[in-house]
Amino acid sequence: MADHKPAGPLETGAPMDYSEHERTYSAFLAMTKYGVIVCTALMVAMAFGFFVGGWFSGLIVFIAVTAMGALIL
C-alpha cells in the first residue's frame, strides 16, 4: 500500500511568504514586458536592415523602437 505521510513543508502547513511571492511575480511581469519589446524591436530592425540594406540602419531602428516601446510602458 502507498504511504501517505507528509513529505514536505507544504503538507505540514508552513506559512507562505505572500509579499515575496508578489514581488517575484511583479519582477517576472516586468521582465516579460521588456523582453517582448526587445524581441519585437529586434525583429523589426532585422527586417528593416534586410530590405533597406546595411547593419547600421537596422541598429538605429532597433534603438528607436526599443526606446519608443519603453516610453509607451
mmCIF file as gemmi writes it, N, C-alpha and C atoms, coordinates in Angstrom:
data_model
loop_
_atom_site.group_PDB
_atom_site.id
_atom_site.type_symbol
_atom_site.label_atom_id
_atom_site.label_alt_id
_atom_site.label_comp_id
_atom_site.label_asym_id
_atom_site.label_entity_id
_atom_site.label_seq_id
_atom_site.pdbx_PDB_ins_code
_atom_site.Cartn_x
_atom_site.Cartn_y
_atom_site.Cartn_z
_atom_site.occupancy
_atom_site.B_iso_or_equiv
_atom_site.pdbx_formal_charge
_atom_site.auth_seq_id
_atom_site.auth_asym_id
_atom_site.pdbx_PDB_model_num
ATOM 1 N N . MET Axp A 1 ? 0.83 -1.188 0 1 0 ? 1 A 1
ATOM 2 C CA . MET Axp A 1 ? 0 0 0 1 0 ? 1 A 1
ATOM 3 C C . MET Axp A 1 ? 0.87 1.245 0 1 0 ? 1 A 1
ATOM 4 N N . ALA Axp A 2 ? 0.311 2.307 -0.47 1 0 ? 2 A 1
ATOM 5 C CA . ALA Axp A 2 ? 1.041 3.57 -0.539 1 0 ? 2 A 1
ATOM 6 C C . ALA Axp A 2 ? 1.107 4.212 0.846 1 0 ? 2 A 1
ATOM 7 N N . ASP Axp A 3 ? 2.223 4.845 1.098 1 0 ? 3 A 1
ATOM 8 C CA . ASP Axp A 3 ? 2.417 5.529 2.373 1 0 ? 3 A 1
ATOM 9 C C . ASP Axp A 3 ? 2.066 7.002 2.173 1 0 ? 3 A 1
ATOM 10 N N . HIS Axp A 4 ? 1.135 7.544 2.949 1 0 ? 4 A 1
ATOM 11 C CA . HIS Axp A 4 ? 0.651 8.906 2.771 1 0 ? 4 A 1
ATOM 12 C C . HIS Axp A 4 ? 1.114 9.822 3.899 1 0 ? 4 A 1
ATOM 13 N N . LYS Axp A 5 ? 2.39 9.766 4.247 1 0 ? 5 A 1
ATOM 14 C CA . LYS Axp A 5 ? 2.935 10.653 5.265 1 0 ? 5 A 1
ATOM 15 C C . LYS Axp A 5 ? 3.24 12.012 4.638 1 0 ? 5 A 1
ATOM 16 N N . PRO Axp A 6 ? 3.151 13.102 5.39 1 0 ? 6 A 1
ATOM 17 C CA . PRO Axp A 6 ? 3.55 14.408 4.843 1 0 ? 6 A 1
ATOM 18 C C . PRO Axp A 6 ? 5.005 14.385 4.392 1 0 ? 6 A 1
ATOM 19 N N . ALA Axp A 7 ? 5.255 14.898 3.189 1 0 ? 7 A 1
ATOM 20 C CA . ALA Axp A 7 ? 6.584 14.8 2.606 1 0 ? 7 A 1
ATOM 21 C C . ALA Axp A 7 ? 7.372 16.103 2.66 1 0 ? 7 A 1
ATOM 22 N N . GLY Axp A 8 ? 6.735 17.222 2.967 1 0 ? 8 A 1
ATOM 23 C CA . GLY Axp A 8 ? 7.468 18.478 2.943 1 0 ? 8 A 1
ATOM 24 C C . GLY Axp A 8 ? 6.73 19.577 3.676 1 0 ? 8 A 1
ATOM 25 N N . PRO Axp A 9 ? 7.249 20.778 3.566 1 0 ? 9 A 1
ATOM 26 C CA . PRO Axp A 9 ? 6.68 21.885 4.332 1 0 ? 9 A 1
ATOM 27 C C . PRO Axp A 9 ? 5.274 22.278 3.882 1 0 ? 9 A 1
ATOM 28 N N . LEU Axp A 10 ? 4.904 22.013 2.634 1 0 ? 10 A 1
ATOM 29 C CA . LEU Axp A 10 ? 3.574 22.374 2.177 1 0 ? 10 A 1
ATOM 30 C C . LEU Axp A 10 ? 2.51 21.537 2.883 1 0 ? 10 A 1
ATOM 31 N N . GLU Axp A 11 ? 2.782 20.257 3.055 1 0 ? 11 A 1
ATOM 32 C CA . GLU Axp A 11 ? 1.814 19.383 3.705 1 0 ? 11 A 1
ATOM 33 C C . GLU Axp A 11 ? 1.738 19.62 5.21 1 0 ? 11 A 1
ATOM 34 N N . THR Axp A 12 ? 2.792 20.165 5.799 1 0 ? 12 A 1
ATOM 35 C CA . THR Axp A 12 ? 2.782 20.373 7.249 1 0 ? 12 A 1
ATOM 36 C C . THR Axp A 12 ? 2.227 21.742 7.621 1 0 ? 12 A 1
ATOM 37 N N . GLY Axp A 13 ? 1.85 22.551 6.64 1 0 ? 13 A 1
ATOM 38 C CA . GLY Axp A 13 ? 1.213 23.821 6.93 1 0 ? 13 A 1
ATOM 39 C C . GLY Axp A 13 ? 2.179 24.961 7.185 1 0 ? 13 A 1
ATOM 40 N N . ALA Axp A 14 ? 3.309 24.989 6.503 1 0 ? 14 A 1
ATOM 41 C CA . ALA Axp A 14 ? 4.268 26.072 6.683 1 0 ? 14 A 1
ATOM 42 C C . ALA Axp A 14 ? 3.657 27.377 6.18 1 0 ? 14 A 1
ATOM 43 N N . PRO Axp A 15 ? 3.914 28.493 6.848 1 0 ? 15 A 1
ATOM 44 C CA . PRO Axp A 15 ? 3.345 29.768 6.4 1 0 ? 15 A 1
ATOM 45 C C . PRO Axp A 15 ? 3.979 30.205 5.081 1 0 ? 15 A 1
ATOM 46 N N . MET Axp A 16 ? 3.159 30.79 4.226 1 0 ? 16 A 1
ATOM 47 C CA . MET Axp A 16 ? 3.626 31.26 2.922 1 0 ? 16 A 1
ATOM 48 C C . MET Axp A 16 ? 4.052 32.719 3.029 1 0 ? 16 A 1
ATOM 49 N N . ASP Axp A 17 ? 5.081 33.078 2.276 1 0 ? 17 A 1
ATOM 50 C CA . ASP Axp A 17 ? 5.576 34.454 2.259 1 0 ? 17 A 1
ATOM 51 C C . ASP Axp A 17 ? 4.942 35.155 1.06 1 0 ? 17 A 1
ATOM 52 N N . TYR Axp A 18 ? 3.749 35.707 1.26 1 0 ? 18 A 1
ATOM 53 C CA . TYR Axp A 18 ? 2.993 36.29 0.155 1 0 ? 18 A 1
ATOM 54 C C . TYR Axp A 18 ? 3.625 37.569 -0.38 1 0 ? 18 A 1
ATOM 55 N N . SER Axp A 19 ? 4.251 38.341 0.466 1 0 ? 19 A 1
ATOM 56 C CA . SER Axp A 19 ? 4.889 39.566 -0.029 1 0 ? 19 A 1
ATOM 57 C C . SER Axp A 19 ? 6.048 39.236 -0.971 1 0 ? 19 A 1
ATOM 58 N N . GLU Axp A 20 ? 6.813 38.208 -0.666 1 0 ? 20 A 1
ATOM 59 C CA . GLU Axp A 20 ? 7.908 37.785 -1.545 1 0 ? 20 A 1
ATOM 60 C C . GLU Axp A 20 ? 7.348 37.214 -2.853 1 0 ? 20 A 1
ATOM 61 N N . HIS Axp A 21 ? 6.251 36.491 -2.756 1 0 ? 21 A 1
ATOM 62 C CA . HIS Axp A 21 ? 5.614 35.946 -3.957 1 0 ? 21 A 1
ATOM 63 C C . HIS Axp A 21 ? 5.155 37.077 -4.879 1 0 ? 21 A 1
ATOM 64 N N . GLU Axp A 22 ? 4.516 38.089 -4.334 1 0 ? 22 A 1
ATOM 65 C CA . GLU Axp A 22 ? 4.032 39.205 -5.141 1 0 ? 22 A 1
ATOM 66 C C . GLU Axp A 22 ? 5.192 40.003 -5.744 1 0 ? 22 A 1
ATOM 67 N N . ARG Axp A 23 ? 6.286 40.161 -4.999 1 0 ? 23 A 1
ATOM 68 C CA . ARG Axp A 23 ? 7.458 40.871 -5.509 1 0 ? 23 A 1
ATOM 69 C C . ARG Axp A 23 ? 8.101 40.099 -6.663 1 0 ? 23 A 1
ATOM 70 N N . THR Axp A 24 ? 8.199 38.799 -6.522 1 0 ? 24 A 1
ATOM 71 C CA . THR Axp A 24 ? 8.774 37.969 -7.577 1 0 ? 24 A 1
ATOM 72 C C . THR Axp A 24 ? 7.891 37.984 -8.825 1 0 ? 24 A 1
ATOM 73 N N . TYR Axp A 25 ? 6.583 37.927 -8.633 1 0 ? 25 A 1
ATOM 74 C CA . TYR Axp A 25 ? 5.665 37.943 -9.767 1 0 ? 25 A 1
ATOM 75 C C . TYR Axp A 25 ? 5.712 39.287 -10.492 1 0 ? 25 A 1
ATOM 76 N N . SER Axp A 26 ? 5.822 40.366 -9.758 1 0 ? 26 A 1
ATOM 77 C CA . SER Axp A 26 ? 5.94 41.694 -10.38 1 0 ? 26 A 1
ATOM 78 C C . SER Axp A 26 ? 7.223 41.803 -11.193 1 0 ? 26 A 1
ATOM 79 N N . ALA Axp A 27 ? 8.307 41.264 -10.668 1 0 ? 27 A 1
ATOM 80 C CA . ALA Axp A 27 ? 9.574 41.278 -11.405 1 0 ? 27 A 1
ATOM 81 C C . ALA Axp A 27 ? 9.466 40.426 -12.673 1 0 ? 27 A 1
ATOM 82 N N . PHE Axp A 28 ? 8.788 39.293 -12.58 1 0 ? 28 A 1
ATOM 83 C CA . PHE Axp A 28 ? 8.592 38.432 -13.749 1 0 ? 28 A 1
ATOM 84 C C . PHE Axp A 28 ? 7.788 39.157 -14.821 1 0 ? 28 A 1
ATOM 85 N N . LEU Axp A 29 ? 6.73 39.849 -14.429 1 0 ? 29 A 1
ATOM 86 C CA . LEU Axp A 29 ? 5.923 40.584 -15.401 1 0 ? 29 A 1
ATOM 87 C C . LEU Axp A 29 ? 6.716 41.709 -16.059 1 0 ? 29 A 1
ATOM 88 N N . ALA Axp A 30 ? 7.517 42.409 -15.287 1 0 ? 30 A 1
ATOM 89 C CA . ALA Axp A 30 ? 8.327 43.496 -15.846 1 0 ? 30 A 1
ATOM 90 C C . ALA Axp A 30 ? 9.348 42.943 -16.84 1 0 ? 30 A 1
ATOM 91 N N . MET Axp A 31 ? 10.014 41.846 -16.485 1 0 ? 31 A 1
ATOM 92 C CA . MET Axp A 31 ? 10.989 41.248 -17.395 1 0 ? 31 A 1
ATOM 93 C C . MET Axp A 31 ? 10.314 40.739 -18.665 1 0 ? 31 A 1
ATOM 94 N N . THR Axp A 32 ? 9.106 40.215 -18.537 1 0 ? 32 A 1
ATOM 95 C CA . THR Axp A 32 ? 8.381 39.726 -19.694 1 0 ? 32 A 1
ATOM 96 C C . THR Axp A 32 ? 8.007 40.873 -20.626 1 0 ? 32 A 1
ATOM 97 N N . LYS Axp A 33 ? 7.52 41.982 -20.059 1 0 ? 33 A 1
ATOM 98 C CA . LYS Axp A 33 ? 7.142 43.13 -20.886 1 0 ? 33 A 1
ATOM 99 C C . LYS Axp A 33 ? 8.34 43.671 -21.657 1 0 ? 33 A 1
ATOM 100 N N . TYR Axp A 34 ? 9.446 43.893 -20.971 1 0 ? 34 A 1
ATOM 101 C CA . TYR Axp A 34 ? 10.618 44.443 -21.645 1 0 ? 34 A 1
ATOM 102 C C . TYR Axp A 34 ? 11.254 43.423 -22.588 1 0 ? 34 A 1
ATOM 103 N N . GLY Axp A 35 ? 11.162 42.155 -22.273 1 0 ? 35 A 1
ATOM 104 C CA . GLY Axp A 35 ? 11.662 41.127 -23.173 1 0 ? 35 A 1
ATOM 105 C C . GLY Axp A 35 ? 10.895 41.084 -24.48 1 0 ? 35 A 1
ATOM 106 N N . VAL Axp A 36 ? 9.572 41.251 -24.409 1 0 ? 36 A 1
ATOM 107 C CA . VAL Axp A 36 ? 8.748 41.286 -25.616 1 0 ? 36 A 1
ATOM 108 C C . VAL Axp A 36 ? 9.087 42.516 -26.443 1 0 ? 36 A 1
ATOM 109 N N . ILE Axp A 37 ? 9.314 43.651 -25.788 1 0 ? 37 A 1
ATOM 110 C CA . ILE Axp A 37 ? 9.684 44.863 -26.515 1 0 ? 37 A 1
ATOM 111 C C . ILE Axp A 37 ? 11.008 44.669 -27.248 1 0 ? 37 A 1
ATOM 112 N N . VAL Axp A 38 ? 11.994 44.094 -26.582 1 0 ? 38 A 1
ATOM 113 C CA . VAL Axp A 38 ? 13.31 43.901 -27.198 1 0 ? 38 A 1
ATOM 114 C C . VAL Axp A 38 ? 13.214 42.903 -28.359 1 0 ? 38 A 1
ATOM 115 N N . CYS Axp A 39 ? 12.471 41.819 -28.183 1 0 ? 39 A 1
ATOM 116 C CA . CYS Axp A 39 ? 12.33 40.843 -29.272 1 0 ? 39 A 1
ATOM 117 C C . CYS Axp A 39 ? 11.613 41.444 -30.474 1 0 ? 39 A 1
ATOM 118 N N . THR Axp A 40 ? 10.565 42.218 -30.217 1 0 ? 40 A 1
ATOM 119 C CA . THR Axp A 40 ? 9.849 42.869 -31.303 1 0 ? 40 A 1
ATOM 120 C C . THR Axp A 40 ? 10.74 43.875 -32.02 1 0 ? 40 A 1
ATOM 121 N N . ALA Axp A 41 ? 11.473 44.67 -31.251 1 0 ? 41 A 1
ATOM 122 C CA . ALA Axp A 41 ? 12.378 45.649 -31.853 1 0 ? 41 A 1
ATOM 123 C C . ALA Axp A 41 ? 13.458 44.954 -32.678 1 0 ? 41 A 1
ATOM 124 N N . LEU Axp A 42 ? 13.941 43.83 -32.194 1 0 ? 42 A 1
ATOM 125 C CA . LEU Axp A 42 ? 14.961 43.09 -32.933 1 0 ? 42 A 1
ATOM 126 C C . LEU Axp A 42 ? 14.419 42.572 -34.258 1 0 ? 42 A 1
ATOM 127 N N . MET Axp A 43 ? 13.203 42.043 -34.244 1 0 ? 43 A 1
ATOM 128 C CA . MET Axp A 43 ? 12.604 41.55 -35.481 1 0 ? 43 A 1
ATOM 129 C C . MET Axp A 43 ? 12.368 42.682 -36.486 1 0 ? 43 A 1
ATOM 130 N N . VAL Axp A 44 ? 11.872 43.809 -36.009 1 0 ? 44 A 1
ATOM 131 C CA . VAL Axp A 44 ? 11.639 44.949 -36.899 1 0 ? 44 A 1
ATOM 132 C C . VAL Axp A 44 ? 12.967 45.446 -37.473 1 0 ? 44 A 1
ATOM 133 N N . ALA Axp A 45 ? 13.986 45.539 -36.634 1 0 ? 45 A 1
ATOM 134 C CA . ALA Axp A 45 ? 15.288 46.023 -37.095 1 0 ? 45 A 1
ATOM 135 C C . ALA Axp A 45 ? 15.923 45.054 -38.092 1 0 ? 45 A 1
ATOM 136 N N . MET Axp A 46 ? 15.764 43.758 -37.858 1 0 ? 46 A 1
ATOM 137 C CA . MET Axp A 46 ? 16.314 42.786 -38.806 1 0 ? 46 A 1
ATOM 138 C C . MET Axp A 46 ? 15.618 42.878 -40.155 1 0 ? 46 A 1
ATOM 139 N N . ALA Axp A 47 ? 14.306 43.037 -40.137 1 0 ? 47 A 1
ATOM 140 C CA . ALA Axp A 47 ? 13.575 43.17 -41.399 1 0 ? 47 A 1
ATOM 141 C C . ALA Axp A 47 ? 13.961 44.465 -42.099 1 0 ? 47 A 1
ATOM 142 N N . PHE Axp A 48 ? 14.072 45.548 -41.352 1 0 ? 48 A 1
ATOM 143 C CA . PHE Axp A 48 ? 14.457 46.823 -41.946 1 0 ? 48 A 1
ATOM 144 C C . PHE Axp A 48 ? 15.865 46.748 -42.534 1 0 ? 48 A 1
ATOM 145 N N . GLY Axp A 49 ? 16.785 46.151 -41.785 1 0 ? 49 A 1
ATOM 146 C CA . GLY Axp A 49 ? 18.148 46.014 -42.28 1 0 ? 49 A 1
ATOM 147 C C . GLY Axp A 49 ? 18.247 45.119 -43.5 1 0 ? 49 A 1
ATOM 148 N N . PHE Axp A 50 ? 17.383 44.108 -43.581 1 0 ? 50 A 1
ATOM 149 C CA . PHE Axp A 50 ? 17.402 43.212 -44.741 1 0 ? 50 A 1
ATOM 150 C C . PHE Axp A 50 ? 16.875 43.899 -45.991 1 0 ? 50 A 1
ATOM 151 N N . PHE Axp A 51 ? 15.757 44.592 -45.848 1 0 ? 51 A 1
ATOM 152 C CA . PHE Axp A 51 ? 15.134 45.192 -47.026 1 0 ? 51 A 1
ATOM 153 C C . PHE Axp A 51 ? 15.785 46.504 -47.444 1 0 ? 51 A 1
ATOM 154 N N . VAL Axp A 52 ? 16.268 47.283 -46.488 1 0 ? 52 A 1
ATOM 155 C CA . VAL Axp A 52 ? 16.898 48.556 -46.825 1 0 ? 52 A 1
ATOM 156 C C . VAL Axp A 52 ? 18.38 48.363 -47.099 1 0 ? 52 A 1
ATOM 157 N N . GLY Axp A 53 ? 18.991 47.494 -46.328 1 0 ? 53 A 1
ATOM 158 C CA . GLY Axp A 53 ? 20.404 47.205 -46.525 1 0 ? 53 A 1
ATOM 159 C C . GLY Axp A 53 ? 21.263 47.902 -45.491 1 0 ? 53 A 1
ATOM 160 N N . GLY Axp A 54 ? 22.21 47.185 -44.968 1 0 ? 54 A 1
ATOM 161 C CA . GLY Axp A 54 ? 23.148 47.756 -44.013 1 0 ? 54 A 1
ATOM 162 C C . GLY Axp A 54 ? 22.763 47.456 -42.569 1 0 ? 54 A 1
ATOM 163 N N . TRP Axp A 55 ? 23.768 47.166 -41.774 1 0 ? 55 A 1
ATOM 164 C CA . TRP Axp A 55 ? 23.516 46.849 -40.373 1 0 ? 55 A 1
ATOM 165 C C . TRP Axp A 55 ? 23.336 48.107 -39.537 1 0 ? 55 A 1
ATOM 166 N N . PHE Axp A 56 ? 23.923 49.219 -39.986 1 0 ? 56 A 1
ATOM 167 C CA . PHE Axp A 56 ? 23.84 50.445 -39.197 1 0 ? 56 A 1
ATOM 168 C C . PHE Axp A 56 ? 22.409 50.989 -39.16 1 0 ? 56 A 1
ATOM 169 N N . SER Axp A 57 ? 21.713 50.944 -40.276 1 0 ? 57 A 1
ATOM 170 C CA . SER Axp A 57 ? 20.327 51.407 -40.294 1 0 ? 57 A 1
ATOM 171 C C . SER Axp A 57 ? 19.443 50.51 -39.426 1 0 ? 57 A 1
ATOM 172 N N . GLY Axp A 58 ? 19.727 49.219 -39.428 1 0 ? 58 A 1
ATOM 173 C CA . GLY Axp A 58 ? 18.994 48.298 -38.551 1 0 ? 58 A 1
ATOM 174 C C . GLY Axp A 58 ? 19.242 48.587 -37.087 1 0 ? 58 A 1
ATOM 175 N N . LEU Axp A 59 ? 20.476 48.955 -36.759 1 0 ? 59 A 1
ATOM 176 C CA . LEU Axp A 59 ? 20.809 49.305 -35.374 1 0 ? 59 A 1
ATOM 177 C C . LEU Axp A 59 ? 20.066 50.555 -34.926 1 0 ? 59 A 1
ATOM 178 N N . ILE Axp A 60 ? 20.004 51.537 -35.805 1 0 ? 60 A 1
ATOM 179 C CA . ILE Axp A 60 ? 19.28 52.775 -35.488 1 0 ? 60 A 1
ATOM 180 C C . ILE Axp A 60 ? 17.795 52.484 -35.259 1 0 ? 60 A 1
ATOM 181 N N . VAL Axp A 61 ? 17.214 51.653 -36.121 1 0 ? 61 A 1
ATOM 182 C CA . VAL Axp A 61 ? 15.803 51.288 -35.966 1 0 ? 61 A 1
ATOM 183 C C . VAL Axp A 61 ? 15.593 50.508 -34.68 1 0 ? 61 A 1
ATOM 184 N N . PHE Axp A 62 ? 16.512 49.602 -34.343 1 0 ? 62 A 1
ATOM 185 C CA . PHE Axp A 62 ? 16.408 48.833 -33.099 1 0 ? 62 A 1
ATOM 186 C C . PHE Axp A 62 ? 16.404 49.751 -31.884 1 0 ? 62 A 1
ATOM 187 N N . ILE Axp A 63 ? 17.305 50.696 -31.855 1 0 ? 63 A 1
ATOM 188 C CA . ILE Axp A 63 ? 17.374 51.624 -30.725 1 0 ? 63 A 1
ATOM 189 C C . ILE Axp A 63 ? 16.109 52.479 -30.657 1 0 ? 63 A 1
ATOM 190 N N . ALA Axp A 64 ? 15.639 52.94 -31.806 1 0 ? 64 A 1
ATOM 191 C CA . ALA Axp A 64 ? 14.452 53.79 -31.828 1 0 ? 64 A 1
ATOM 192 C C . ALA Axp A 64 ? 13.199 53.022 -31.372 1 0 ? 64 A 1
ATOM 193 N N . VAL Axp A 65 ? 13.017 51.808 -31.857 1 0 ? 65 A 1
ATOM 194 C CA . VAL Axp A 65 ? 11.833 51.028 -31.495 1 0 ? 65 A 1
ATOM 195 C C . VAL Axp A 65 ? 11.896 50.62 -30.025 1 0 ? 65 A 1
ATOM 196 N N . THR Axp A 66 ? 13.075 50.27 -29.531 1 0 ? 66 A 1
ATOM 197 C CA . THR Axp A 66 ? 13.209 49.922 -28.119 1 0 ? 66 A 1
ATOM 198 C C . THR Axp A 66 ? 12.903 51.121 -27.235 1 0 ? 66 A 1
ATOM 199 N N . ALA Axp A 67 ? 13.414 52.28 -27.57 1 0 ? 67 A 1
ATOM 200 C CA . ALA Axp A 67 ? 13.153 53.475 -26.77 1 0 ? 67 A 1
ATOM 201 C C . ALA Axp A 67 ? 11.681 53.85 -26.815 1 0 ? 67 A 1
ATOM 202 N N . MET Axp A 68 ? 11.064 53.745 -27.989 1 0 ? 68 A 1
ATOM 203 C CA . MET Axp A 68 ? 9.653 54.07 -28.112 1 0 ? 68 A 1
ATOM 204 C C . MET Axp A 68 ? 8.798 53.108 -27.283 1 0 ? 68 A 1
ATOM 205 N N . GLY Axp A 69 ? 9.129 51.829 -27.328 1 0 ? 69 A 1
ATOM 206 C CA . GLY Axp A 69 ? 8.39 50.841 -26.535 1 0 ? 69 A 1
ATOM 207 C C . GLY Axp A 69 ? 8.548 51.054 -25.042 1 0 ? 69 A 1
ATOM 208 N N . ALA Axp A 70 ? 9.747 51.419 -24.61 1 0 ? 70 A 1
ATOM 209 C CA . ALA Axp A 70 ? 9.979 51.671 -23.18 1 0 ? 70 A 1
ATOM 210 C C . ALA Axp A 70 ? 9.226 52.921 -22.728 1 0 ? 70 A 1
ATOM 211 N N . LEU Axp A 71 ? 9.136 53.916 -23.601 1 0 ? 71 A 1
ATOM 212 C CA . LEU Axp A 71 ? 8.402 55.132 -23.233 1 0 ? 71 A 1
ATOM 213 C C . LEU Axp A 71 ? 6.895 54.884 -23.172 1 0 ? 71 A 1
ATOM 214 N N . ILE Axp A 72 ? 6.407 54.018 -24.019 1 0 ? 72 A 1
ATOM 215 C CA . ILE Axp A 72 ? 4.966 53.685 -24.008 1 0 ? 72 A 1
ATOM 216 C C . ILE Axp A 72 ? 4.59 52.985 -22.708 1 0 ? 72 A 1
ATOM 217 N N . LEU Axp A 73 ? 5.475 52.131 -22.211 1 0 ? 73 A 1
ATOM 218 C CA . LEU Axp A 73 ? 5.173 51.436 -20.961 1 0 ? 73 A 1
ATOM 219 C C . LEU Axp A 73 ? 5.269 52.398 -19.806 1 0 ? 73 A 1
